Amino acid sequence: MSDLKEQPARKDFIRILPGILISLAALIIIAMLVDWGEVLSALKQAHYSYLLLGLPVYLAAYVFRALAWRTLLMEGASFKRVFLSMQAGYLLNNILPFRLGELGRAFLLGRAGLRFWRVVSTILIERAFDLILAAGLLLGTIPFVWGSTQSRSLAYGVVAAVVLGMVALHLLARYQTWMLARFERLGARWPVVARFGQERLGAFFEGLAALVAPSRFLRVLGWMVLSWSVAVLYQYILMLAFIPQARPLWAGFGLATASLGVALPSSPSYIGIFEGVWIGALALFEVPFSTALAYAIIAHVLHVLISVVFGVYALSSEGETIGALYDQIRKKRSTPFR
């Protein structure tokens, strides 16, 4: 019996191993590049009063994001529940592999009467908006940072790919009846397809409804743009604590780069990858590696601490523990659309 319990854990470890190795490699490279004495000096000399100024700005960014997600959910849950479920998801992402926090917040909101896979579809849409806005921010800042035609072509390619993905989601939402009919035909021919869950697939398509109604789509876009704009402001405020000569351009470019960079496989909480991306981004503005690392460490620690505070509160209010929720998420993953 114990061997049966250990097998899923072994599989999860094997799957996460490449990410751990990438994070470890990033940490080794960072350790070789920086002078740790200068890092400690930068941490000591920072003007931490900016952190107090930046905290409400940070929270405002996530308030706008929660409003965007609630709009995607067709106001199917209260703002408080949506906000806390989101924070619980961030907490789980900082602890668990494979971004299982996204399934965790879908599971928590499922208790509010929303179907699990419908919630998952709205999370996918939210992430699609993130990719579009991150690529757009990168595209808008690269000409001022690098000035390379090749770099601009890469940014255009990223935007084009993400926009195509959004168009595909829109088409799925608009023609969901046609798609479900095709699925039903396949299910009649191959029972294994039917067992995949036609009803659950319908719930998934239902979550895409926001992409059909133009007014709701624009509301979601507006909240997400506000969230990203305030997030750039927060990074700029925090950056001033370590780099007094910093410019908003640096914060915008760094945030876009970091948002795309953490998509790489890594250990939970993007350890090493997050810091390495910020060091590389700020190096283009001639910021010393050690100063950039000090800034990245504080930014990372603050994100984790805030997610812990709100995430623990969210889980406790639901009567959940991280371990129990992880077990339920694994069961949900092993039984598609159930």
C-alpha positions as semicolon CSV with decimal commas, in nm:
position;residue;x (nm);y (nm);z (nm)
1;M;0,000;0,000;0,000
2;S;0,283;0,240;0,086
3;D;0,441;0,171;-0,254
4;L;0,117;0,273;-0,425
5;K;0,117;0,601;-0,234
6;E;0,480;0,667;-0,315
7;Q;0,443;0,617;-0,691
8;P;0,254;0,946;-0,759
9;A;0,506;1,134;-0,546
10;R;0,793;0,983;-0,745
11;K;0,626;1,079;-1,074
12;D;0,573;1,435;-0,951
13;F;0,938;1,456;-0,846
14;I;1,056;1,331;-1,185
15;R;0,836;1,587;-1,360
16;I;0,957;1,876;-1,147
17;L;1,324;1,773;-1,161
18;P;1,403;1,967;-1,485
19;G;1,259;2,283;-1,329
20;I;1,462;2,233;-1,012
21;L;1,779;2,185;-1,217
22;I;1,707;2,503;-1,418
23;S;1,653;2,701;-1,096
24;L;1,970;2,554;-0,950
25;A;2,166;2,648;-1,262
26;A;2,027;3,002;-1,244
27;L;2,129;3,030;-0,879
28;I;2,482;2,907;-0,956
29;I;2,522;3,158;-1,239
30;I;2,393;3,440;-1,015
31;A;2,637;3,339;-0,739
32;M;2,923;3,358;-0,989
33;L;2,819;3,699;-1,121
34;V;2,753;3,898;-0,805
35;D;2,964;4,024;-0,519
36;W;2,770;3,918;-0,209
37;G;2,933;4,192;-0,003
38;E;2,789;4,448;-0,246
39;V;2,450;4,276;-0,233
40;L;2,442;4,308;0,148
41;S;2,555;4,670;0,118
42;A;2,272;4,744;-0,129
43;L;2,021;4,579;0,106
44;K;2,147;4,787;0,401
45;Q;2,147;5,117;0,211
46;A;1,801;5,078;0,055
47;H;1,533;5,333;0,143
48;Y;1,270;5,099;0,284
49;S;1,017;5,380;0,328
50;Y;0,933;5,316;-0,038
51;L;0,803;4,974;0,063
52;L;0,532;5,135;0,277
53;L;0,440;5,356;-0,016
54;G;0,438;5,064;-0,257
55;L;0,230;4,820;-0,049
56;P;-0,114;4,977;-0,115
57;V;-0,020;5,012;-0,482
58;Y;0,068;4,642;-0,494
59;L;-0,266;4,548;-0,338
60;A;-0,452;4,778;-0,580
61;A;-0,301;4,589;-0,875
62;Y;-0,446;4,264;-0,743
63;V;-0,780;4,424;-0,665
64;F;-0,810;4,521;-1,033
65;R;-0,702;4,171;-1,135
66;A;-0,966;4,016;-0,909
67;L;-1,229;4,244;-1,065
68;A;-1,121;4,123;-1,409
69;W;-1,146;3,759;-1,303
70;R;-1,486;3,817;-1,140
71;T;-1,608;3,970;-1,467
72;L;-1,493;3,658;-1,651
73;L;-1,685;3,453;-1,396
74;M;-2,003;3,648;-1,480
75;E;-2,010;3,776;-1,119
76;G;-2,080;3,419;-1,007
77;A;-1,900;3,473;-0,674
78;S;-1,848;3,763;-0,436
79;F;-1,546;3,989;-0,483
80;K;-1,405;3,881;-0,145
81;R;-1,422;3,514;-0,237
82;V;-1,267;3,575;-0,580
83;F;-0,984;3,785;-0,433
84;L;-0,903;3,536;-0,156
85;S;-0,920;3,236;-0,392
86;M;-0,674;3,414;-0,619
87;Q;-0,435;3,478;-0,329
88;A;-0,467;3,115;-0,215
89;G;-0,369;3,015;-0,568
90;Y;-0,059;3,233;-0,552
91;L;0,034;3,079;-0,218
92;L;0,003;2,729;-0,364
93;N;0,206;2,830;-0,672
94;N;0,484;2,940;-0,437
95;I;0,487;2,600;-0,267
96;L;0,363;2,338;-0,514
97;P;0,502;2,244;-0,856
98;F;0,338;2,269;-1,200
99;R;0,143;2,588;-1,112
100;L;-0,106;2,373;-0,923
101;G;-0,224;2,690;-0,753
102;E;-0,433;2,763;-1,061
103;L;-0,625;2,439;-1,007
104;G;-0,635;2,516;-0,637
105;R;-0,817;2,843;-0,681
106;A;-1,055;2,677;-0,928
107;F;-1,124;2,410;-0,669
108;L;-1,193;2,669;-0,396
109;L;-1,428;2,870;-0,615
110;G;-1,603;2,549;-0,714
111;R;-1,747;2,548;-0,364
112;A;-1,928;2,872;-0,449
113;G;-2,142;2,678;-0,695
114;L;-1,921;2,734;-1,000
115;R;-1,820;2,428;-1,198
116;F;-1,452;2,344;-1,169
117;W;-1,368;2,336;-1,540
118;R;-1,568;2,650;-1,608
119;V;-1,347;2,829;-1,353
120;V;-1,036;2,676;-1,510
121;S;-1,134;2,817;-1,849
122;T;-1,161;3,168;-1,702
123;I;-0,814;3,128;-1,550
124;L;-0,680;3,032;-1,893
125;I;-0,840;3,345;-2,039
126;E;-0,687;3,557;-1,763
127;R;-0,344;3,411;-1,841
128;A;-0,399;3,476;-2,211
129;F;-0,465;3,842;-2,132
130;D;-0,147;3,842;-1,922
131;L;0,057;3,712;-2,213
132;I;-0,089;3,968;-2,452
133;L;-0,027;4,258;-2,214
134;A;0,322;4,137;-2,122
135;A;0,415;4,098;-2,488
136;G;0,260;4,437;-2,567
137;L;0,454;4,603;-2,286
138;L;0,773;4,437;-2,407
139;L;0,698;4,548;-2,761
140;G;0,638;4,905;-2,646
141;T;0,956;4,930;-2,439
142;I;1,209;4,738;-2,650
143;P;1,261;5,018;-2,907
144;F;1,368;5,250;-2,622
145;V;1,586;4,985;-2,459
146;W;1,757;4,794;-2,737
147;G;1,667;4,955;-3,065
148;S;1,729;4,625;-3,244
149;T;1,513;4,538;-3,543
150;Q;1,561;4,171;-3,459
151;S;1,429;4,226;-3,108
152;R;1,125;4,405;-3,237
153;S;1,057;4,120;-3,479
154;L;1,070;3,872;-3,190
155;A;0,825;4,081;-2,988
156;Y;0,590;4,105;-3,287
157;G;0,607;3,726;-3,320
158;V;0,514;3,680;-2,954
159;V;0,220;3,917;-2,984
160;A;0,100;3,750;-3,306
161;A;0,113;3,403;-3,150
162;V;-0,079;3,512;-2,842
163;V;-0,339;3,703;-3,044
164;L;-0,393;3,393;-3,256
165;G;-0,449;3,200;-2,936
166;M;-0,707;3,454;-2,822
167;V;-0,881;3,432;-3,161
168;A;-0,891;3,054;-3,124
169;L;-1,050;3,088;-2,778
170;H;-1,303;3,335;-2,921
171;L;-1,393;3,093;-3,201
172;L;-1,431;2,809;-2,951
173;A;-1,664;3,026;-2,744
174;R;-1,870;3,146;-3,041
175;Y;-1,905;2,804;-3,201
176;Q;-1,927;2,594;-2,887
177;T;-2,256;2,431;-3,000
178;W;-2,088;2,312;-3,319
179;M;-1,788;2,186;-3,122
180;L;-2,008;1,998;-2,875
181;A;-2,200;1,838;-3,162
182;R;-1,872;1,716;-3,314
183;F;-1,769;1,586;-2,972
184;E;-2,099;1,398;-2,936
185;R;-2,045;1,229;-3,273
186;L;-1,695;1,125;-3,173
187;G;-1,834;0,994;-2,843
188;A;-2,087;0,778;-3,027
189;R;-1,807;0,624;-3,231
190;W;-1,544;0,600;-2,956
191;P;-1,682;0,555;-2,601
192;V;-1,346;0,652;-2,455
193;V;-1,401;1,001;-2,596
194;A;-1,747;1,017;-2,437
195;R;-1,596;0,924;-2,102
196;F;-1,372;1,229;-2,134
197;G;-1,680;1,421;-2,024
198;Q;-1,915;1,598;-2,265
199;E;-2,096;1,773;-1,981
200;R;-1,768;1,899;-1,835
201;L;-1,655;2,015;-2,176
202;G;-1,975;2,218;-2,194
203;A;-1,886;2,377;-1,860
204;F;-1,544;2,461;-2,000
205;F;-1,696;2,635;-2,303
206;E;-1,939;2,817;-2,077
207;G;-1,642;2,982;-1,909
208;L;-1,542;3,134;-2,243
209;A;-1,867;3,332;-2,267
210;A;-1,691;3,658;-2,178
211;L;-1,508;3,645;-2,509
212;V;-1,837;3,643;-2,699
213;A;-1,994;3,957;-2,547
214;P;-1,791;4,262;-2,663
215;S;-1,893;4,478;-2,364
216;R;-1,779;4,218;-2,111
217;F;-1,461;4,154;-2,306
218;L;-1,379;4,527;-2,294
219;R;-1,449;4,538;-1,920
220;V;-1,210;4,251;-1,861
221;L;-0,949;4,417;-2,081
222;G;-0,993;4,746;-1,895
223;W;-0,946;4,589;-1,552
224;M;-0,642;4,394;-1,673
225;V;-0,482;4,703;-1,827
226;L;-0,538;4,889;-1,500
227;S;-0,385;4,599;-1,306
228;W;-0,077;4,594;-1,525
229;S;-0,037;4,973;-1,518
230;V;-0,052;4,980;-1,138
231;A;0,187;4,684;-1,123
232;V;0,440;4,882;-1,327
233;L;0,396;5,175;-1,086
234;Y;0,458;4,942;-0,791
235;Q;0,778;4,805;-0,945
236;Y;0,896;5,160;-1,012
237;I;0,829;5,269;-0,651
238;L;1,010;4,963;-0,516
239;M;1,295;5,016;-0,760
240;L;1,352;5,370;-0,629
241;A;1,440;5,220;-0,291
242;F;1,750;5,063;-0,448
243;I;1,809;5,264;-0,766
244;P;1,731;5,635;-0,713
245;Q;1,798;5,713;-1,081
246;A;1,548;5,451;-1,202
247;R;1,289;5,543;-1,466
248;P;0,937;5,405;-1,522
249;L;1,066;5,257;-1,849
250;W;1,296;5,029;-1,651
251;A;1,007;4,902;-1,439
252;G;0,786;4,840;-1,742
253;F;1,053;4,658;-1,939
254;G;1,163;4,456;-1,635
255;L;0,808;4,354;-1,543
256;A;0,731;4,242;-1,899
257;T;1,056;4,047;-1,920
258;A;1,007;3,887;-1,578
259;S;0,645;3,791;-1,656
260;L;0,752;3,609;-1,970
261;G;1,071;3,473;-1,812
262;V;0,897;3,293;-1,524
263;A;0,708;3,089;-1,784
264;L;1,029;2,883;-1,806
265;P;1,034;2,558;-1,607
266;S;1,160;2,623;-1,256
267;S;1,119;2,522;-0,896
268;P;0,809;2,644;-0,711
269;S;0,808;3,023;-0,659
270;Y;1,042;3,064;-0,961
271;I;1,348;3,072;-0,733
272;G;1,655;3,178;-0,929
273;I;1,466;3,237;-1,253
274;F;1,287;3,546;-1,115
275;E;1,610;3,698;-0,983
276;G;1,809;3,608;-1,295
277;V;1,557;3,767;-1,531
278;W;1,551;4,091;-1,332
279;I;1,933;4,104;-1,321
280;G;1,945;4,061;-1,698
281;A;1,673;4,318;-1,762
282;L;1,827;4,585;-1,540
283;A;2,176;4,515;-1,676
284;L;2,059;4,675;-2,004
285;F;2,025;5,001;-1,806
286;E;2,375;4,956;-1,661
287;V;2,246;4,868;-1,315
288;P;2,514;4,668;-1,127
289;F;2,433;4,299;-1,087
290;S;2,452;4,318;-0,709
291;T;2,210;4,611;-0,686
292;A;1,969;4,443;-0,926
293;L;1,983;4,121;-0,722
294;A;1,912;4,309;-0,398
295;Y;1,605;4,466;-0,560
296;A;1,489;4,133;-0,703
297;I;1,527;3,955;-0,368
298;I;1,313;4,211;-0,186
299;A;1,051;4,215;-0,464
300;H;1,035;3,834;-0,455
301;V;1,019;3,812;-0,076
302;L;0,741;4,071;-0,059
303;H;0,535;3,882;-0,318
304;V;0,573;3,556;-0,126
305;L;0,497;3,714;0,213
306;I;0,184;3,888;0,091
307;S;0,058;3,571;-0,076
308;V;0,126;3,380;0,247
309;V;-0,075;3,628;0,456
310;F;-0,379;3,636;0,229
311;G;-0,345;3,275;0,115
312;V;-0,332;3,129;0,466
313;Y;-0,633;3,341;0,563
314;A;-0,820;3,221;0,252
315;L;-0,746;2,854;0,322
316;S;-0,831;2,881;0,690
317;S;-1,163;3,051;0,611
318;E;-1,243;2,753;0,387
319;G;-1,135;2,506;0,656
320;E;-0,858;2,378;0,425
321;T;-0,492;2,293;0,468
322;I;-0,229;2,300;0,196
323;G;-0,172;1,924;0,221
324;A;-0,541;1,834;0,201
325;L;-0,599;2,068;-0,090
326;Y;-0,295;1,929;-0,272
327;D;-0,436;1,576;-0,243
328;Q;-0,769;1,690;-0,383
329;I;-0,599;1,874;-0,670
330;R;-0,398;1,563;-0,760
331;K;-0,715;1,356;-0,770
332;K;-0,877;1,616;-0,993
333;R;-0,578;1,609;-1,229
334;S;-0,578;1,230;-1,250
335;T;-0,950;1,223;-1,342
336;P;-0,993;1,468;-1,632
337;F;-1,311;1,676;-1,636
338;R;-1,461;1,509;-1,334
